[in-house]
Amino acid sequence: MQSRFKRFFLIALFFFAYSGAFGQNGRVISVKEAIEIALENNATLNATREALRASQHGTQKARSNLFPKADLEFGYSRLDPGTVRRGNVFVDVARTLVDTFNAGDPNDIRPGAYDNNFSTVFQVVQPIYNGGANWAAVNLAKSREAGTVHELEDTRQQTILEVKSRYFRTLQAQELLAVSKKSLELSEEHLSSSRKMFEVGMRSRTEVLRWEVQKASNEGALIEARNNLKIAFAALKQIMGLPQEEQFGLAPVAFEPDSLMNSLEDQIHQSVAKHPRLKTVNASVNAQHAGVRAAWSAFQPKVNFIYRLGWEQNNTLALDSFSFWSAGVSVSFPLFHSLGNWSNLQESKAKLNRLEHLQTESKRTLTFEVIRARLNVESAYKRIQIAKKAAEQAEENLRVLNNTFEVGLAANIDVVDAEVIHRRAQTDLINARYDFLIARAQLDRATGQISE
């Protein structure tokens, strides 16, 4: 009873694995290879990698604000002759007086103005205290970087799920195409047999027409199955980041359905503890805590150490004039900024409250996704057991009716019904098997543990 049923599936498996599964160049890709290609080519994943690089540089930038800043400033200006003349009107007199009374070096009396004026200043500023703004900025950048790391992992896992789902759907479409081809072949055989029996008076014209209608129906189903396979392949190529014109086949996957071992509570706990999506939200909450701390710093004094080394402004770019330096501490107290700092603080607190609500909702959403995925797995597992029995029964029923039909002892309407029931049973079994595989992948994704 089961031998013919198993033989059919072996033939179907051989068909889609070695005939229809091969592309024009004979290349066959396993599900693991498809995932590897997608992880390398997927545009969304690559965009997230670039976002991670940007956040890493953002962290480096925030840390750099803790260290001194050094600047070298150059300036140039040109004065009109009248201003230069008026600026130097007492220079010669002052030098004469200094020289006459031996009061110092006459060269210390510098011109008050030049036609061309060049200035050079070197300045170092070291932040001492700014209300914790710099450290808050570092914590903010680190939290954003951590969030991007988790976002990258979440995108990677979602890509794996998409590849697996589309890979399985493509294999499913191939098997359903094989079923459609087999059904068309059987209807053609019965139509041929009915025509021969009609010629010798053993069948009526109505019975021949019934098989012609069934054959046309199966031809339509075959066209639909072929189109579904093309769509499934196109969707798989899209998530893999491959051009649609590229040809390849798919390797069959091992199918060993098993019941779930871990409890629902364990899987929910695992999801809340390890899912990268929730970790991304947690990182956003931490980042906003740092944002609130940065907003508070606007109410604190700012203390900086400043060192300046400069050269007297003169008419040459060379550093050949008198030099001077200064060192000191600057302190500024925020007094009134038109309530801008207070509004910024309230805005940061509101954003933090919003993210905390989203954090709570994310936990609830993950819990729901685990429950839904687990129920889908259990449902698909039960449907496999039911579909197996139904397929075996339909196979035996069709075998018996085919034998009696060939000797003219069965009505063709019974055989047609048996054919339809047989095809539906095979389709249900195929659908249940791949629904189970996809549901298992979705459950792994919901718990944050999906892998290649």
Secondary structure, 3 states (H helix, E strand, C coil): CHHHHHHHHHHHHHHHHHHCCCCCCCCEECHHHHHHHHHHHCHHHHHHHHHHHHHHHHHHHHHHCCCCEEEEEEEEEECCHHHHHHHCCCHHHHHHHHHHCCCCCHHHCCCCCCCEEEEEEEEEEEEEECCCHHHHHHHHHHHHHHHHHHHHHHHHHHHHHHHHHHHHHHHHHHHHHHHHHHHHHHHHHHHHHHHHHHHCCCCCHHHHHHHHHHHHHHHHHHHHHHHHHHHHHHHHHHHHCCCCCCCCEECCCCCCCCCCCCCHHHHHHHHHHHCHHHHHHHHHHHHHHHHHHHHHHHHCCEEEEEEEEEEEEECCCCCCCCEEEEEEEEEECCCCCCCHHHHHHHHHHHHHHHHHHHHHHHHHHHHHHHHHHHHHHHHHHHHHHHHHHHHHHHHHHHHHHHHHHHCCCCCHHHHHHHHHHHHHHHHHHHHHHHHHHHHHHHHHHHCCCCCC
